[in-house]
Each structure stands twice: as C-alpha cells, then as structure tokens.
Amino acid sequence: MDNGFYRIMLEIPEKEYEIVYDQYTPEIASEFLTYYLENRNDDGKPSNVQIQHDKNAHIVRIFANIHYDENEHTSYNRYYGSYFNDIKNKKNSGYH
C-alpha cells in the first residue's frame, strides 16, 4: 500500500473482454474494473485507470490505483443489464 492505495493490474483474455466491449478506452476500463470490484464486494475505489491491448498475446490489461483509506462500505445497487449474465451463460454452456 502506498499513500492509501494499491496499484493493480488485471489481465483479461481478449476474447472475454470483446464479448462485452469493442473499444479499448480508459472509460470502458474503469467501468469494467468497477464492475469487477463490485462483483467481489470489494470496496476499493479505482483511479488513474489505464488500459493496454496486447494484440500479440491476445490479452487486455487494466492498470489502476485502488483506494481503501476512509472508504465506507458501498451498497452495490447498480443494474448492468443482461450482458454480464450473457457472459456467464456462455461460459456455463461451454463457450470459450
């Protein structure tokens, strides 16, 4: 931990990322990371989010600072639509 935040890198297979998104922007990376944290009941708050698409390795990397100092527990009531459920259904049906 440095100055109240952790620096993280999240790696996502390109195919899985592209099921939902077709662009590689910091805004989309922030949305993806926020969902990722909320889905795990993680109260960290991302900032300085950056994205890297490694076409040769077929990997998408999201880099961010995750802040925990003085955070209160967050209530996750956001509705994301069906596309995350669609991903889960595709995985459960054997799609890779």
JOBELJO-V510533 format. One record per backbone hydrogen bond with DSSP energy under -0.5 kcal/mol. CO is the residue of the C=O (numbers start at 0). NH is the residue of the N-H. Records with the same first field share a line. If there is no record, write none. Layout:
CO=NH, NH
This chain:
1=4
3=67, 68
4=1
5=7, 65
7=63
8=10
9=61
11=59
12=16
13=17
14=18
15=18, 19
16=19, 20
24=28
25=29
26=30
27=31
28=32
29=33
30=34
31=35
32=36
33=37
34=38
35=39
36=39, 41
37=40
40=42
43=45
44=66
46=64
49=62
51=53, 60
52=54
53=57, 58
57=13
58=53
59=11
60=51, 62
61=9
62=49
63=7
64=46, 66
65=5
66=44
67=70
73=75
74=76
77=79
81=85
82=86
83=87
84=88
85=89
86=90
87=91
88=92
89=94
90=93
